[in-house]
Amino acid sequence: MGKSRAMRVGLLVAATLSMVTVARAADVPVKVYINGTLQSYSPPAVMRDGTVYVPLRAGAESLGLTVKWEEATKTAQLCTDIGCSFIRQTEGITVNGRLLLPLRRMAEVTGAMIRWDAQQRAVLITR
């Protein structure tokens, strides 16, 4: 094999590996059901590295939580009638300029049952 062909093969392999890495890091859309009702978020819920994220305010409110944003500490205070939980901005991701936080962390504040349905690629939350 000539040097030119070997270089082309090497570049092709490198480009292919690069695309695989990009694909692995991409967000995967997921569905979220709360008490059997499909939720609609903007931006939509996504899974990244095994964690499902939803927009802060819409996700929290769909779970019946009140939200207070602490700008000084970059922390969301999520409250129910029995208590509050705090989630730092650094625990979330940004999609199209919007902060998305881990859905499980939000749902656990409510004491909800959380289940992953791999076949539907959906999170099922029962409160």
C-alpha positions in Angstrom: 0.0 0.0 0.0 1.4 3.4 -1.0 1.9 6.3 1.5 -0.9 8.3 -0.1 -3.4 5.4 0.2 -2.3 4.7 3.8 -2.8 8.3 4.7 -6.3 8.3 3.2 -7.2 5.2 5.1 -5.8 6.7 8.3 -7.8 9.9 7.8 -11.0 7.9 7.0 -10.5 5.8 10.2 -9.9 9.0 12.3 -13.0 10.7 10.8 -15.1 7.7 11.5 -14.0 7.5 15.1 -14.6 11.2 15.5 -18.2 10.8 14.3 -18.8 7.9 16.7 -17.5 10.1 19.6 -19.9 12.9 18.5 -22.8 10.6 18.2 -22.1 9.1 21.6 -22.2 12.6 23.2 -25.4 13.7 21.5 -28.6 14.2 23.4 -31.3 11.5 23.0 -34.9 12.7 23.1 -37.0 11.0 25.8 -40.7 11.0 26.8 -41.8 12.0 30.3 -45.1 10.7 31.7 -46.4 12.0 35.0 -49.4 10.0 36.4 -49.9 8.7 32.9 -50.0 12.1 31.1 -47.3 12.8 28.5 -45.5 16.0 29.3 -44.5 18.6 26.7 -41.4 20.7 27.5 -39.6 23.3 25.5 -36.8 22.4 24.9 -37.8 18.8 25.1 -36.6 16.3 27.7 -33.3 14.7 26.7 -31.0 12.0 28.0 -27.3 12.7 28.2 -24.8 10.2 29.6 -27.6 8.2 31.2 -29.3 11.2 32.9 -32.6 12.6 31.8 -32.9 16.4 31.9 -35.9 18.7 31.7 -36.2 22.5 31.6 -36.0 23.8 35.2 -39.2 25.7 35.6 -41.5 23.6 33.4 -40.2 20.4 34.7 -40.5 21.4 38.4 -44.0 22.9 37.9 -45.2 19.7 36.1 -44.3 17.8 39.3 -46.2 20.3 41.5 -43.0 22.0 42.8 -42.6 25.7 43.4 -39.3 27.1 42.0 -37.1 29.9 43.3 -33.9 30.7 41.6 -31.0 31.9 43.8 -28.9 33.9 41.4 -26.0 34.5 43.8 -25.4 30.8 44.3 -26.8 29.7 40.9 -29.0 27.3 42.7 -32.7 26.2 42.1 -34.7 25.9 45.3 -37.5 23.3 44.6 -40.2 23.1 47.3 -43.3 21.0 48.2 -45.6 21.6 51.1 -43.3 19.4 53.2 -39.8 20.7 52.4 -37.3 22.0 49.9 -34.4 20.7 47.9 -31.6 22.5 46.1 -30.0 21.7 42.8 -27.0 23.7 41.6 -26.7 25.0 38.0 -23.6 22.9 37.6 -25.6 19.7 37.9 -27.6 20.7 34.8 -27.0 21.2 31.1 -27.7 24.1 28.8 -29.7 23.4 25.6 -30.5 26.3 23.3 -29.6 28.8 26.1 -32.0 27.1 28.6 -31.1 25.4 31.8 -32.2 21.8 32.1 -31.8 19.9 35.4 -31.9 16.2 36.2 -35.5 15.0 36.3 -34.8 12.3 38.9 -33.5 14.9 41.4 -36.6 17.0 40.8 -39.0 14.1 41.1 -37.4 12.7 44.3 -38.3 15.9 46.1 -41.9 14.9 45.7 -41.5 11.4 46.9 -42.7 10.1 43.5 -42.1 6.7 42.1 -39.8 6.9 39.1 -39.4 4.2 36.5 -37.5 4.0 33.2 -39.2 2.2 30.2 -36.3 1.4 27.8 -38.7 0.2 25.1 -40.6 3.5 25.0 -37.5 5.5 25.9 -39.7 7.1 28.6 -39.6 8.1 32.2 -42.7 7.1 34.1 -43.4 9.1 37.2 -46.2 8.3 39.6 -47.1 10.7 42.4 
